[in-house]
């Protein structure tokens, strides 16, 4: 039995441009006995680009715990194992954290080989204060856990960074607007790639921009949100209109319907909420009341 302990290398890999990799990372990837990759196909492309040929095994969120134990066993045998993710540093919104904890529990050696980070790249390009900041990961896709996410992080007094998938980008921007007071945000997309893009503006304005685009939103997306300002209301969209507000709100509703008879109730409520700084729930309620009274169709 080999009494020499192996080492787990946490290796940062490019978030887009294959040239964004350190000399040390290439050296480590060339020298290890095994590379555990989130997606072996993507990692093989990176390795081939740099003429590196090493054994690969998959290690992703659906990998059984037996895969963790296999890697631990190899480390105990004295092997050197590199852990890489699809892009950036392992351990952020991927299963790397799980393996790192197991290696620590077994008192095995870990070395970090720093590399590109979508989190830091988006944070810097946003123009918001980079310190302090909070990384929130991916918002839950639905249900009570999603509601809890927006409730929990509403009043954090620091810049907030989160990931999102293209299919939920517009929905998340709308919820940031509705739940967090329509703050200024930066959407950083396809960082370091040919079609890199960083858009800045209010959450609601950016939701409109992406909704109006003809092409489908694609790519890796990081959203950076300005800090919640103490003393400000938790959200400017939370108030309920009083009776004095209704005349102007009712006029705006009628005008929008006249200009666009085919407008959906969802879009109508969103526009009214944005114009008057009220919650969409209040806007929906007033629209329903006007329809019940036969004032609008």
C-alpha positions as CSV (number, residue, x, y, z in Angstrom):
1,X,0.0,0.0,0.0
2,X,1.3,3.5,-0.9
3,X,1.5,5.6,2.3
4,X,2.1,8.8,0.4
5,X,-1.0,11.0,0.3
6,X,-2.2,12.4,-3.0
7,X,-3.3,15.9,-3.7
8,X,-6.6,17.3,-5.0
9,X,-6.0,20.4,-7.2
10,X,-8.9,22.8,-7.5
11,X,-8.1,24.2,-11.0
12,X,-9.7,27.3,-12.5
13,X,-10.4,27.0,-16.2
14,X,-11.5,29.6,-18.9
15,X,-15.1,31.0,-18.7
16,X,-15.1,31.4,-22.4
17,X,-11.9,32.3,-24.2
18,X,-9.7,29.2,-24.2
19,X,-6.6,31.3,-23.9
20,X,-7.6,32.5,-20.4
21,X,-5.8,29.8,-18.5
22,X,-2.7,30.2,-16.4
23,X,0.7,28.6,-17.0
24,X,0.4,26.9,-13.7
25,X,-3.0,25.4,-14.5
26,X,-1.6,24.0,-17.7
27,X,1.3,22.6,-15.8
28,X,-0.9,20.9,-13.2
29,X,-3.4,19.5,-15.7
30,X,-0.4,18.0,-17.6
31,X,1.0,16.3,-14.5
32,X,-1.9,14.9,-12.6
33,X,-3.0,11.2,-12.8
34,X,-6.7,12.0,-13.3
35,X,-9.0,14.9,-14.1
36,X,-12.5,15.0,-12.6
37,X,-14.6,17.2,-14.9
38,X,-18.2,18.5,-14.7
39,X,-18.5,17.9,-18.5
40,X,-15.8,15.6,-19.9
41,X,-16.6,16.8,-23.5
42,X,-16.0,20.4,-22.7
43,X,-12.9,19.7,-20.7
44,X,-11.5,17.4,-23.4
45,X,-11.9,20.3,-25.9
46,X,-9.9,22.6,-23.6
47,X,-7.2,19.9,-23.0
48,X,-6.9,19.1,-26.7
49,X,-6.5,22.9,-27.5
50,X,-3.5,22.8,-25.2
51,X,-2.3,19.4,-26.3
52,X,-2.9,17.7,-23.0
53,X,-4.0,14.1,-22.8
54,X,-5.0,12.7,-19.4
55,X,-7.6,10.3,-18.1
56,X,-11.0,12.0,-17.5
57,X,-13.9,11.0,-15.3
58,X,-17.2,12.9,-14.9
59,X,-18.0,14.6,-11.7
60,X,-21.3,16.7,-11.7
61,X,-24.3,17.4,-9.6
62,X,-26.0,14.1,-10.5
63,X,-22.9,12.0,-9.8
64,X,-23.5,9.4,-7.0
65,X,-21.6,9.6,-3.8
66,X,-19.7,6.6,-4.9
67,X,-17.8,8.8,-7.3
68,X,-16.7,11.0,-4.4
69,X,-15.4,7.8,-2.7
70,X,-13.6,6.7,-5.8
71,X,-11.7,10.0,-5.9
72,X,-10.9,9.8,-2.2
73,X,-9.6,6.3,-2.7
74,X,-7.3,7.5,-5.5
75,X,-6.0,10.3,-3.3
76,X,-5.3,7.9,-0.5
77,X,-3.3,5.8,-3.0
78,X,-1.1,8.8,-3.6
79,X,-2.6,9.9,-6.9
80,X,-2.8,13.6,-8.0
81,X,-6.3,14.5,-9.1
82,X,-7.4,17.8,-10.7
83,X,-11.0,19.0,-10.2
84,X,-12.4,21.3,-12.9
85,X,-15.8,22.7,-13.8
86,X,-17.3,23.7,-17.1
87,X,-16.0,27.3,-16.6
88,X,-14.3,29.2,-13.9
89,X,-13.5,28.0,-10.4
90,X,-14.9,24.7,-9.1
91,X,-17.1,24.9,-6.0
92,X,-19.4,27.7,-7.1
93,X,-22.9,26.5,-8.1
94,X,-21.4,23.1,-9.0
95,X,-20.7,19.9,-6.9
96,X,-17.0,20.8,-6.3
97,X,-17.9,22.0,-2.8
98,X,-19.2,18.5,-1.8
99,X,-15.9,16.9,-2.8
100,X,-13.8,19.5,-1.1
101,X,-15.6,18.9,2.2
102,X,-15.0,15.2,1.9
103,X,-11.3,15.7,1.2
104,X,-11.0,17.9,4.2
105,X,-12.8,15.3,6.4
106,X,-10.2,12.8,5.3
107,X,-7.3,15.1,6.1
108,X,-6.0,14.9,2.6
109,X,-4.1,17.6,0.8
110,X,-5.8,20.3,-1.3
111,X,-4.2,23.0,-3.5
112,X,-6.1,25.8,-5.3
113,X,-4.9,26.8,-8.7
114,X,-6.6,30.2,-9.3
115,X,-8.2,31.1,-12.6
116,X,-10.9,33.1,-14.3
117,X,-14.2,33.8,-12.5
118,X,-17.5,34.9,-14.0
119,X,-18.4,36.3,-10.6
120,X,-15.5,38.7,-10.3
121,X,-15.5,39.5,-14.0
122,X,-19.2,40.6,-13.9
123,X,-18.7,42.4,-10.6
124,X,-15.9,44.5,-12.0
125,X,-17.6,45.3,-15.3
126,X,-20.8,46.3,-13.5
127,X,-19.3,49.4,-12.0
128,X,-20.9,48.7,-8.6
129,X,-18.8,48.7,-5.4
130,X,-16.9,45.4,-5.5
131,X,-16.4,45.3,-1.7
132,X,-18.3,44.0,0.1
133,X,-20.3,41.8,-2.2
134,X,-22.5,38.7,-1.7
135,X,-22.6,35.8,-4.2
136,X,-26.1,34.3,-4.1
137,X,-25.8,31.5,-6.7
138,X,-28.8,30.5,-8.9
139,X,-32.2,31.5,-7.6
140,X,-34.5,28.5,-7.1
141,X,-36.6,27.9,-10.3
142,X,-40.0,28.0,-8.7
143,X,-42.2,27.6,-5.6
144,X,-41.8,28.7,-2.0
145,X,-38.0,28.3,-2.1
146,X,-37.8,31.0,-4.9
147,X,-40.0,33.3,-2.8
148,X,-37.8,32.7,0.2
149,X,-34.7,33.5,-1.9
150,X,-36.0,37.0,-2.8
151,X,-37.3,37.6,0.7
152,X,-34.0,36.6,2.3
153,X,-31.7,38.7,0.2
154,X,-33.9,41.8,-0.3
155,X,-32.1,44.1,2.2
156,X,-28.5,43.0,2.0
157,X,-26.4,46.2,2.3
158,X,-23.9,45.1,-0.3
159,X,-23.6,44.4,-4.0
160,X,-25.3,41.1,-4.9
161,X,-24.2,38.7,-7.6
162,X,-26.2,35.8,-8.9
163,X,-26.3,33.4,-11.8
164,X,-29.3,32.8,-14.0
165,X,-30.2,30.7,-17.0
166,X,-31.3,32.3,-20.3
167,X,-34.8,30.9,-20.0
168,X,-35.4,32.5,-16.7
169,X,-33.5,35.8,-17.1
170,X,-36.6,38.0,-17.9
171,X,-38.6,36.5,-15.1
172,X,-35.8,37.0,-12.6
173,X,-35.2,40.6,-13.6
174,X,-39.0,41.3,-13.2
175,X,-38.9,39.7,-9.7
176,X,-35.8,41.7,-8.8
177,X,-37.7,44.8,-9.8
178,X,-40.9,43.9,-8.0
179,X,-39.3,42.4,-4.8
180,X,-36.1,44.5,-4.4
181,X,-37.4,47.9,-5.4
182,X,-36.3,48.0,-9.1
183,X,-32.6,48.6,-8.3
184,X,-29.9,49.3,-10.9
185,X,-28.4,46.0,-12.2
186,X,-25.8,44.8,-14.7
187,X,-26.5,41.8,-16.9
188,X,-23.1,40.3,-18.0
189,X,-23.5,37.7,-20.7
190,X,-21.0,35.5,-22.5
191,X,-18.1,37.0,-20.7
192,X,-14.7,36.8,-22.6
193,X,-16.5,35.3,-25.6
194,X,-17.0,36.8,-29.1
195,X,-20.5,38.1,-28.2
196,X,-19.6,39.4,-24.7
197,X,-22.2,41.9,-23.5
198,X,-22.8,44.0,-20.4
199,X,-26.0,45.9,-20.1
200,X,-26.7,48.3,-17.3
201,X,-30.0,49.9,-16.1
202,X,-32.9,49.3,-13.8
203,X,-34.1,45.7,-13.5
204,X,-37.4,46.5,-15.2
205,X,-35.8,48.4,-18.1
206,X,-33.4,45.5,-18.8
207,X,-36.3,43.0,-18.6
208,X,-38.0,45.1,-21.3
209,X,-34.9,45.1,-23.5
210,X,-34.5,41.4,-23.4
211,X,-38.2,40.8,-23.9
212,X,-38.2,43.0,-27.0
213,X,-35.3,41.3,-28.6
214,X,-36.2,39.1,-31.5
215,X,-33.6,36.5,-30.9
216,X,-33.6,34.1,-27.9
217,X,-31.3,35.1,-25.1
218,X,-28.4,32.7,-25.0
219,X,-25.2,32.1,-23.1
220,X,-23.8,32.2,-19.6
221,X,-25.4,35.0,-17.5
222,X,-24.4,36.7,-14.4
223,X,-26.6,39.4,-12.8
224,X,-25.0,42.1,-10.6
225,X,-27.4,44.1,-8.4
226,X,-26.7,47.3,-6.6
227,X,-26.7,47.2,-2.8
228,X,-29.8,47.8,-0.8
229,X,-29.6,51.3,0.7
230,X,-30.4,51.5,4.4
231,X,-33.3,53.8,5.2
232,X,-34.8,53.3,1.8
233,X,-38.0,51.2,1.6
234,X,-37.4,47.5,1.0
235,X,-39.1,47.9,-2.4
236,X,-40.6,50.9,-4.2
237,X,-43.2,48.5,-5.6
238,X,-44.6,47.5,-2.3
239,X,-47.1,50.3,-1.5
240,X,-50.8,50.0,-2.0
241,X,-52.5,53.0,-3.6
242,X,-54.9,55.0,-1.5
243,X,-58.2,56.3,-2.8
244,X,-56.7,59.5,-4.0
245,X,-54.4,57.6,-6.4
246,X,-57.1,55.7,-8.2
247,X,-58.3,58.4,-10.6
248,X,-54.9,58.7,-12.2
249,X,-54.3,54.9,-12.1
250,X,-57.8,54.3,-13.7
251,X,-57.0,56.9,-16.4
252,X,-53.7,55.2,-17.2
253,X,-55.3,51.8,-17.4
254,X,-58.0,53.0,-19.8
255,X,-55.4,54.8,-21.9
256,X,-53.2,51.7,-22.2
257,X,-56.2,49.6,-23.3
258,X,-57.2,52.2,-25.8
259,X,-53.7,52.3,-27.3
260,X,-53.4,48.5,-27.3
261,X,-56.7,46.6,-27.0
262,X,-54.8,43.3,-27.2
263,X,-52.5,43.9,-24.2
264,X,-52.5,41.1,-21.8
265,X,-53.6,41.6,-18.2
266,X,-50.1,40.6,-17.1
267,X,-48.5,43.3,-19.2
268,X,-51.1,45.8,-18.3
269,X,-50.5,45.2,-14.6
270,X,-46.7,45.4,-15.1
271,X,-46.9,48.8,-16.9
272,X,-49.2,50.3,-14.2
273,X,-47.0,49.0,-11.4
274,X,-44.0,50.6,-13.1
275,X,-45.7,53.9,-13.8
276,X,-47.1,54.4,-10.3
277,X,-44.6,52.6,-8.1
278,X,-47.1,50.1,-6.7
279,X,-47.0,46.3,-6.5
280,X,-48.2,44.2,-9.4
281,X,-50.7,42.6,-7.0
282,X,-52.3,46.0,-6.4
283,X,-52.3,46.7,-10.1
284,X,-54.0,43.4,-10.8
285,X,-56.6,44.1,-8.1
286,X,-57.5,47.5,-9.5
287,X,-57.8,46.1,-13.0
288,X,-60.1,43.4,-11.7
289,X,-62.2,45.9,-9.8
290,X,-62.7,48.1,-12.9
291,X,-63.7,45.0,-15.0
292,X,-66.1,44.0,-12.3
293,X,-67.7,47.4,-12.5
294,X,-67.8,47.2,-16.3
295,X,-65.6,50.3,-16.6
296,X,-63.0,48.5,-18.8
297,X,-63.4,45.5,-21.1
